[in-house]
Amino acid sequence: AIRMTQSPSSFSASTGDRVTITCRASQGISHYLAWYQQKPGKAPKLLISFASTLQSGVPSRFSGSGSGTDFTLTITYLQSEDFATYFCQHYHSYPRTFGQGTKVEI
Amino acid sequence: EEQLVESGGGLVQPGGSLGLSCAASGLTFGSYWMSWVRQAPGKGLEWVANIKPDGSDENYVDSVKGRFTISRDNAKNSLFLQMNSLRPEDTAVYFCARDLSGTLVHWGQGTLVTVSS
C-alpha cells in the first residue's frame, strides 16, 4: 500500500497567517491526490481534488499543488473557521490511503 | 440536497457481527461508486471498501478482506457493510461517502461501532 505522510502533525497559527501543509507519497501517484478538512465531531469535507482543483464553494484562499510524490495545501490569510484537521488522500491505486492528519490550532 | 445517513452502529463483542446501512437521498444513487471510510476514536481516516455503481466490483483494505462485505441496493438507494469476526481494532466511526473517481465528494455523519467485551 502507498503510504501518505503529512507534516507537520500539528501546529499553532493565528488568523491572517499563511499556512502550508505538506503530504508525501511513498511512491509516485501522479496528481491523484485529494485534501479534506475535518472539524471535531463532523464528517470530512472535500476541499481539493487532482492535487490542485478547488471544489465548488471552497474559498479561494485554499490552494493545492504538487505531483508525483510531493504535495502541498496552502491556506492564505487563515480565517477562524479554518482551524481544523486536514487530511490528504491518494486515489492512484487500491487501497486508498490517507495521511495521518495535520491539526491547525489557534 | 444530497444526503447520506448511516445507521446500524452499536456495541458488539469481539468475534461478533454487525451490519451497517447508509440511506442516500438527493442523488442518482445508482450512478455512483460508494465507499465506506472509518475513523477510530481520536485517530485518522482509513478507507475501508468501495463498490461499483452496478455492484459488480468491490475493493477492500487488506485488514478487512474476508471479514467485511460491501453491497448495495440501488432500488432502495441504500449501501451496506456487513462486518463479521469483529475485532477491538475495528472500533471506529464508520462513514459512507459518494466516491467520484476516487475522491470522496460527499459524506454522511457516521455511525459508531464499538467492539468490546
Interface residues (C-beta under 8 A of the other chain):
Chain A: A1 Y32 A34 Y36 Q38 K42 A43 P44 K45 L46 S49 Q55 F87 Q89 Y91 H92 Y94 P95 R96 T97 F98 G99 Q100 G101
Chain B: S35 G44 L45 E46 W47 N50 N59 Y60 V61 D62 F95 S101 G102 T103 L104 V105 H106 W107 G108 Q109 G110
